[in-house]
Amino acid sequence: MEKMTAELAASFLLAERGDAHHPRADHAAYVASWLKVLKDEPRAIFTAAGKARQAADWMHARQPAVETEAVA
């Protein structure tokens, strides 16, 4: 469950930054490891996604504010 949450949080943060993600051959095996958790608890993906969103929000809240210049 922790790996699923961490992976989802990383995906959220990368997507928000606009960083491209290039799948590798070992990604399928890694995601396949989640299947046991999902088979045992079908709603686990929703729990993990919710915790991942909280983690991403927590990280955002700790970033220094970015000052923007007014465009004239």
Secondary structure, DSSP 8 states (H G I E B T S, - for coil): -HHHHHHHHHHHHHHHHT------HHHHHHHHTTHHHHHH-TTHHHHHHHHHHHHHHHHHHTS---------
